[in-house]
Amino acid sequence: DTPEQIYDRPATQFVGSFIGSPPMNFMVAAAGTADGRRTVDLAGVRIPLGETGDRGGWPEGEVLVGVRPEHIAVGFAPAPQAILGRVLVLEPIGPQKLLTVQVGEQTVKITTPTEFRTSPGENVWLQFDSSRMRFMDPRSGNAIGQ
């Protein structure tokens, strides 16, 4: 496939964790449905994903949510479907900063503009771009229903 397709829509967890620097984040979550919409519960926050339609292939239960560091917005105030996290590490990486953020028992890497000001120990709110999420079977590592 094209490099863009492989980067944006990896077919496996291995490819998502291998392609890109920093690599794709993978977080354990619970997939389900509510009010005719696919959902994922991530760190205690239910994120609606879209109509279920009749496509099938959407699981009920544990999934891995893959999302690239640049597809996570960071702020200092609660927002709809925002997840609370705590900054662990802040690294300048040229034209960006790389944050390592603790979310529950998991950590994620997030890229921000160099102007973004925070420090280790500070709480932040994360919003995951649901249109850019990738879902993987936690046992096989293969993409789910996409």
C-alpha positions in Angstrom: 0.0 0.0 0.0 1.0 3.7 0.0 3.3 5.0 2.8 0.4 7.4 3.8 -2.0 4.5 4.1 0.4 2.4 6.1 1.1 5.2 8.5 -2.6 6.3 8.9 -4.2 2.9 8.8 -1.8 0.2 9.8 -3.1 -3.3 9.4 -1.5 -4.6 12.6 -0.3 -3.3 16.0 3.3 -4.2 15.0 3.2 -2.0 11.9 1.7 0.9 13.9 4.4 0.6 16.6 7.2 0.2 14.0 6.2 3.0 11.5 6.5 6.6 12.7 8.6 8.4 15.2 7.3 8.6 17.8 5.3 5.4 17.1 1.5 5.0 17.4 0.2 4.8 21.0 -1.8 1.7 21.9 -4.2 1.8 24.9 -6.4 -0.8 26.3 -10.1 0.2 26.1 -13.6 -1.4 26.0 -15.6 -1.4 22.8 -19.3 -1.4 22.7 -22.5 0.3 21.4 -24.8 2.8 22.9 -27.9 4.3 21.3 -27.1 2.8 17.9 -23.5 4.2 17.9 -20.2 2.4 18.2 -18.3 3.5 21.3 -15.1 3.0 23.0 -14.5 3.5 26.8 -11.0 4.8 27.3 -9.7 5.5 30.8 -13.3 5.8 32.1 -14.5 8.1 29.3 -17.1 6.9 26.7 -16.2 8.2 23.2 -18.8 7.9 20.5 -17.4 6.8 17.2 -20.3 6.8 14.7 -23.4 4.9 13.6 -23.2 1.1 13.8 -25.0 0.6 10.5 -25.0 -3.0 9.4 -21.2 -3.2 8.8 -20.7 -5.7 11.5 -17.3 -6.6 12.8 -17.5 -4.2 15.8 -16.6 -6.1 19.0 -18.0 -5.9 22.5 -15.2 -6.0 25.0 -11.5 -5.3 25.2 -9.7 -3.6 22.2 -6.5 -1.8 21.7 -7.0 1.8 20.6 -4.2 3.1 18.4 -3.7 6.8 17.9 -0.7 8.8 16.7 0.9 11.3 19.0 -0.1 14.2 16.8 -3.8 13.2 16.9 -4.2 13.9 20.6 -5.1 17.5 21.6 -3.9 18.7 25.0 -5.5 21.4 27.2 -5.7 22.6 30.8 -9.5 22.5 31.1 -12.1 19.7 31.0 -13.9 19.3 27.6 -16.4 16.9 26.1 -14.8 13.4 25.9 -11.6 14.7 27.4 -9.5 12.4 29.5 -7.5 13.5 32.5 -3.8 12.8 32.5 -0.7 13.8 34.3 2.5 14.9 32.5 5.4 12.6 33.4 8.1 13.8 30.9 8.5 16.8 28.6 11.1 16.5 25.8 12.0 19.2 23.3 12.4 17.5 19.9 13.2 20.2 17.5 10.1 21.9 16.1 7.9 20.1 18.7 7.7 19.0 22.3 7.1 15.3 23.1 5.0 14.8 26.3 4.7 11.5 28.1 1.4 11.5 29.9 0.1 9.1 32.5 -3.6 8.1 31.8 -4.8 5.8 34.5 -2.4 2.8 34.4 -1.3 3.6 30.9 1.0 6.1 29.3 0.8 8.0 25.9 3.2 10.1 23.9 1.8 13.4 22.5 3.5 15.9 20.3 2.7 19.6 20.9 3.9 22.9 19.5 7.1 24.2 21.1 5.0 27.1 22.6 3.0 24.6 24.7 3.9 25.3 28.3 3.6 22.5 31.0 5.8 20.7 33.4 6.1 17.2 34.9 3.4 16.6 37.5 0.9 18.9 35.9 -2.6 17.7 35.1 -3.8 18.0 31.5 -6.9 17.0 29.6 -6.5 14.9 26.4 -8.9 14.7 23.5 -8.4 11.9 21.1 -9.3 12.5 17.5 -11.8 9.6 17.1 -11.7 9.9 13.3 -8.0 9.0 13.5 -8.2 6.1 16.0 -7.3 2.6 14.8 -8.7 -0.4 16.6 -6.8 -3.7 17.1 -7.7 -7.1 18.5 -5.6 -7.3 21.7 -4.9 -11.0 21.1 -3.9 -11.1 17.4 -2.8 -7.5 17.0 -4.8 -7.3 13.8 -7.0 -4.3 12.8 -10.7 -4.6 13.7 -13.6 -3.8 11.3 -11.9 -1.0 9.3 
